[in-house]
Amino acid sequence: MTAHIENLNIPEGMEITGELPDGAEKVLTPKALELIVELNRKFNGTRLERLEARKERQAQIAAGADLDFLPETAEIRNDPSWQVAPPAPGLEDRRVEMTGPTYKKMTINALNSGAKVWLADQEDANTPQWDSVIGGQLNLLDALNREIDFTSPEGKSYTLAPDEELPTIVVRPRGWHMPEKHILVDGEETSGSLVDFALYFATAGQLQIEKGKGPYFYLPKMESHLEARLWNQVFDHAEDSFGLDRGTIRATVLIETYPAAFEMEEILYELREHSSGLNAGRWDYIFSVIKNFRARGADFLLPDRSDVTMTVPFMRAYTELLVHTCHKRGAHAIGGMSAFVPAKDPEANEAAFNKVREDKSREAGKGFDGSWVAHPGMVALCKEVFTETLGANANQIENKRDDVSVTAADLLDVKSTPGSMTEQGLRINVSVGIQYLRAWLEGNGAVAINGLMEDAATAEISRSQVWQWMDAGVELDTGVTVTADFVRQVVTEEVAKLPGEQADWKDATDTFLSVAVADEYVDFLTLPAYARMP
């Protein structure tokens, strides 16, 4: 069944081009649609300016400029007096956060996982397929109304646990770079970020306010404090439009781009009335390192992605600075994603759990207040590890990590990363990238591949590393030089190993090659992939 567009009260200047799934009118409400129009008319121009500023900075880096802490904002960094807002209700204890897309079954599983927080993902673990954009919002609304259930094809029933056992919901909208092509305002595509925010805030977000826990957001892929300022202006506008107190909305920012690592304090400052902390978005951060310094030669060539762990110098510097910065300003510091998922093979399963325990123990010991897992089966382990450090305390914000002293040179020290550039690493990048892209194009943004939960961030690392190695003419451990022709050969060989007919992989293969061997680097894999979606 589908909803009928004529039943919607569409504001003047708006056009909806996507077919409406059943129940769409519950989230495409008059207030939600009016807010989309208001936000796009008021802020979309600034959003586009901020995206142009990214290109300007990229050109400067390509010409030899390095990233550094901004001299013009030194006063903010040197002022000890300011703090972010105190933790909001439901966000005091964040020792384990479950992440995942807003598909119906995964929504129920995440809410029943025992986590303290569920990151309800409309971004990297989701896809911008129109049904997912609207369906995810419907699932969130139904979950908060306790009207959600699911029965699998095998007859297994999924229902919600009691309210008091459910985690706090924190929604991640799409990043500033993503458009929403199915909703036009004044003839122009809208911002995916603003659409996701407005639909949630005006519908399910109002239920969160009634429950006293929200609405809360995770903000992805920002590259500067000016982009954070834009989000803060959006929050102010929404609160004023709905007659809410300042600071009702809260946001945790993912520090997952290289430029943002040099502006952490400024980002907290811009959002200080709405801030609920920072998160170490490790996978996108590695992607951003490659992306920003792809043309800067051997000093910024990374080895196989499996070698780029959280303990290599530039990653350790970034995470320690994040904890110190957050706790200095009274904010939560949330650790990164553990992508391991439980395995059916007992030996592989034990290895996965040991790796997660090691990862989370390191984070807790470094001062993080909590961390992410990608599978409900890892929630109890993460909670156990952080409880060993936190005990009965909700967090460890009082651990200021005053021993930390990180310089710009420390953050830029990519060349000290140990590891090798191998043909096997190239083949893994190709295979994982294509397998993920096929799932993404079919509407599934979170995919378990080789025992890891892959999302758009890991696919971005894969294709970016292939491009960088090709552009630099890297010689692999087998003596082969990476060229466009060799990448195409590897693609053919790796696709031949995948199940099903070769034709089934054509769209994913074509999309991967369009970015992996392009003459010019493509900023985001998801943009050309989105263009292939209806």
ABEGO torsion letter per residue (X at the ends): XBBBAAABBBBBGBBBABBBBBGAAAABBAAAAAAAAAAAAAAAAAAAAAAAAAAAAAAAAAAGBBBBBBAAAAAAAABAABBBBBBBBGAABAABBBBEBABAAAAAAAAAAGBABBBBBABAABBABAAAAAAAAAAAAAAAAGABBBBBAAGBBBBBBBAAABBBBBBBBBBAABBBAABBBGGBBBBAAAAAAAAAAABAAAAAAAAGBOBBBBBBGBABAAAAAAAAAAAAAAAAAAGBBBGABBBBBBBABAAAAAAAAAAAAAAAAABAEBBBBAAAAAAAAAAAAAAAEAAABBBBAAABBAABAAAAAAAAAAAAAAAAAGBBBBBBBBABBBBABAAAAAAAAAAAAAAAAAAAAAGBAEBBBABAAAAAAAAAAAAAAAEABABAAABAGAABBBBAAAAABAAABBEBBBAAAAAAAAAAAAAAAAAAAAGBABBBBGGBBBBAAAAAAAAAAAAAAAAAGBBBAAGBBBBAAAAAAAAAAAAAABBEBAAAAAAAAAAAAAAAABABBBABAAAAAAAABX
